[in-house]
Amino acid sequence: MTVLEVICALAHDATVGIVVTDTLIEAPGPTIFYANPAFGRLVGRDLNDIVGQCPRFMHGKETRQETLDTFRRALTAGERFHGFLTNYRADGTKYRVEIDCRPLRAADGRIENFVAFEREVVRRIGRPATSATGRYEPTSVSNDSLTVALRALAVFEHV
Ligand SMILES: Cc1cc2nc3c(=O)[nH]c(=O)nc-3n(C[C@H](O)[C@H](O)[C@H](O)COP(=O)(O)O)c2cc1C
């Protein structure tokens, strides 16, 4: 089983959004070829309307170009991207999303896919930023087995 097959097998019931693309970074890529139901709920779209698309469909007026540039540079360098973006659902509502995107490499080191773990966050009010998410906190917290496994992989951590 490849890493990708393991992720897809576990992702279906996960509460965190999971999306897998190919490696074509320049527009019209990257192309999504897998998204789990939690990702569909996050972006407010049917999975059939997501697969085959490029993640740029979530961009809008308040999506920060500077963060997108950092994102693209990380993808181009084959590095992890961890950051926060303002995105838009199909109905136009905006949300703040935390994204942890990583390259999936074959045994020979070649990048075969990108996988992103995504969750909605809100700006923390009043309390000091002591957690890993700093200024933001997730809108929901879960402890399903994949979330626990992802924590072990430092997903959403500032590493
Ligand atoms: C696996 C993966 C998931 C992504 N998810 C998002 C996302 O949820 N929201 C978003 O705005 N961009 C997302 N992107 C980034 C865009 O697809 C694109 O790479 C980014 O906009 C930078 O490229 P550009 O400057 O050419 O637009 C994702 C990219 C990858 C590879």
The ligand as an ORCA input file, in Angstrom:
! r2SCAN-3c Opt
* xyz 0 1
  C      -3.011     19.913     -1.936
  C      -3.299     21.382     -2.133
  C      -4.354     21.971     -1.452
  C      -4.640     23.329     -1.598
  N      -5.684     23.870     -0.910
  C      -5.946     25.189     -1.032
  C      -7.029     25.772     -0.314
  O      -7.733     25.127      0.446
  N      -7.246     27.087     -0.469
  C      -6.470     27.870     -1.282
  O      -6.726     29.064     -1.368
  N      -5.441     27.353     -1.988
  C      -5.163     26.030     -1.879
  N      -4.119     25.492     -2.594
  C      -3.214     26.406     -3.350
  C      -3.604     26.703     -4.794
  O      -3.958     25.544     -5.488
  C      -2.388     27.320     -5.515
  O      -1.331     26.402     -5.470
  C      -2.018     28.618     -4.877
  O      -3.032     29.509     -5.189
  C      -0.669     29.206     -5.322
  O      -0.560     29.260     -6.694
  P      -0.943     30.551     -7.573
  O      -0.196     31.709     -6.995
  O      -0.473     30.155     -8.945
  O      -2.417     30.721     -7.468
  C      -3.830     24.127     -2.466
  C      -2.766     23.518     -3.173
  C      -2.502     22.179     -3.006
  C      -1.355     21.549     -3.761
*
